[in-house]
């Protein structure tokens, strides 16, 4: 057990995960936060999945089952956290999805709305809800999960657009709140071996997980996909006082993928 986040209260969205052989980014981050001394508020639309994470963490972690595409739900997450713990030190916005995304002429507008609401609007609503308390305490770290897709060429439109907007939202929140002592940064994962990445592709393509992993490994300059723990370790740094002078940063965790893609 470390102490880099000792005594801090952290909201982690997407803290549960669909079944799979590897941890997802949200679960891995919650576990690493707890290992470094944080008390975690585990938010997921599927309460059972978040309870599985809580069982791994133990301690004072609590679960809030909530749909973060609803503004009242976002406000309730913050209110419940403040009622229980009195403050919010870390807001880790992890939820995102690309299911149903298409090339621009093939995309249904309802799918655009659904993905933009889940990927982008939810982060705005949670930032909006958490910032008054962080401003009152004149401290806080907001970490938004973006993607290298925000910079790289991609065959579908909504995921890339939403992640690019997350970058802009992060920089705006950082500039807007720096004088309150609040930091906002984004992590841009590349190809990561998570259930969301592997299981969905296996189901949709009918291919083996091994083939999908090998194909994705070959795309990365370092020769292999990253793990959710790689993303989680970056989040620990950005959440900690070691990064007290770091704000507005878009941090790739990608094994050099952006160097290859440009």
N, C-alpha and C positions, 0 to 999 in steps of 0.2 A: 504493500500500500504506500502510495506517495502522498505528498502534501501540497502539490502545486495548485490545487483548487480547494484547499482546506477551508471549510466553513462557508463555501459559496452555494447559492441556490441556483439551480440550472433547470430551465424548461427545455425539454428535447422533444420536438415533434417528429412523428414517424418513428417512434421509439420501439414499436413492435416490428414484425416483418412476416412476410409470407414464408411458408416452409421452404427449406432449401439446405444444401450441404454447407453453406458458408454464411457468416453473419452479414446482415445488411448494414449500411452506413449508420442508420439511426441507432440500432441496437449496439453496435460496436462503440459508437461515441458515448452513449449513456454508460456503458460498462467502464470505459476509460475515464470518464468524468468521475464516476463513483470511486474508481481505484485511486484517483488523485484527491479524494476527500470531499467532493461535491455531494450535495443532496439533490437528487434528481426528481423532477416532475415529468413523468413519462406519459406523453400524449400520443394517442393513436385512435383512428376511427374504429379499429378492432381492439376492444378492451382486453380480450383474451390474449392476443399477441403481445400487448404491452405487459400483461401480467406475467407472461413467460420471461420477459426481460427483467421485471422486478424481482422475480424469484432468483435470477442469476446475480442480481445486485445485492439484494437484502437491505439491511439498514433502514433508513428513514424514507426511502424512495416511495413515492405514491404514483398511482395510475389515474389518469383522467381520460375516459373514453369520450372523444369529441370529433365532430366534423368541422375541420378548420376552414371549410369554404363558407361557413356561416359566421357573420360578424358577432352576433350574440354569443356563439360558442367561443370565439376568440376572446371576447371580453370576460366570459366566465372562467376560462383557463387562467387568465391573469388574476381575476378576483379570488379564485380558489387558492392560488399560490400565495397571494398576499395575505389572505385570511389565515393560512396555515403557517407560513414562514416569515411574513412581515416584509419581504423584499424579493427582488429578482436581480441576481447578479449576471446571469448568462441567459440569453435567448438563442437557442440553436434551432434554426428553421431548416428542416431536413426534407420535407415532403416534396415530391415531384414525380411526374409520370409522363410517358409518351404514348401510351396505348391509344390507338385509333388515329394517330397523326398520319398525315399524307402529304404528298406534293401539293403545291398551292392550287392548281386547277381541280384537284380531286378531293380537296378537304371540305367536309361538311362544316358549315358555320357553327353548328351546335357543338361539334367536337372542339373547334377553336375556343369557344366560350368556356367549355368544361375544363380544358387543359390550362388556359390562361388563368382561370379562377383558382384552380388547385395549385399551380406552380408559382404564380406571381401574386395574385390578389390576396391569397392567404397570408403570405409573408408581410405584405403591407398592413393587413388588418392586425396581425400579431404585433408588429412593430408599433403601430398606432396605440394598441392597448397597453403595451409594456412601457413605452417611453415616459409617460407621466411619473411613474414610480421611480424609474431610473434617473430621471431629471431631478426628482426630489432628493434622491440619495447622492446625486452628482457622481454617479459611477454606473458602469454596466458594459457588457460585451455582447454584441449582436453578431451572430455568425450565420450567414446565409449560404446554403449549398446551391451553387450554380453548376456549370459544366464547361468542359473544354469545347463542347458543341457551340457555345456562345461565340467562339472565334473561328471555328473550323467549318469547312464545307459540310453540308448535311442534306440528305435527300428529302427531308420533311420540314415543314415550315414552323409549326407551332412551338415545338420543344425548343428549337434554336432561338426563336424570337422571345419566348418567355425567359430563357436563361440569359439572353443579352439584356433584357429589361431588369432582371435581378441584379446584374452587375451595376446598372445605372442606379437602381434603387439603393443598393448598398453604398455607393459613393455619395449619393445625395444624403442619406441618413447619417453617414460619417461626417460630412461637412456641416450639416445642420445641427448636429448635437455634440461636436467636439468640445465646445466651450462649456458643456455640462459634464465633461469628463467621461462621456459615453463613446465607445469605439464600435465601429461596424466594419466588418470584413467579410469577404466571400471566399469560399473554397471552390475550386474548379476541378472536380475529379475527371480523370480521363477514363480509360477502360478499366473498370473495377469488377472483380469477381464477386458479385452479390447475387442473391436469389432473383431480384428484380431483373437483372441483366441476363442471367443464364436460364432460369426456369421459363421465363416468358418466351425467349427465343427458341428454346427446345420445344415448347408446346406449339408455337405458331408454325415452326418449320418442319417438325417431325424428325429433326436431326438429333444426334446424340449430344449430350452435354460435353463429352470429351472433344468432339469435333468443333463445337462452338468455342470452347476454351482455347483449343489449339489455333483456330482461326484468329481469335482476338489477341492471343499472345503474340502472334507473328506480326501484328500491326504496330507493336510498341517497340521503340528503339532499344529499350532495356531488355526486351525479349520475353517479357511476361506481364500479365495484368497485375495491377495493384490489388490490395486487399482492403476491406472496410477498415481494418486497423490502421492502415496508412492514412486514410481520411480522418479517422478518429484522433490520431496523434497530432495531425495538423490542427484539428479543432482544440485539442488540449492546449497547445501553444497559444493560439489566438484567444482562448478564454482566460489564460493565466496572466498574472502580473508580469511575466517575462515579456509579454507583448504590449506593455502599458503605453508604449510610444508608437504603436502600429495601428493605423486606422485607414480605411478606404482602400485596402489592398485586395487585389484579385489574385489569389494564390493557386496556381495549378498544382495538382497532385496527380501526375500523369505519366511518369517514367519517360519524359521527353517527347510525348506524343505531339504537343504543339510545335516543337522544334521540327518535327517531320512534316506536319500538315501545313505549317505556316499560319 
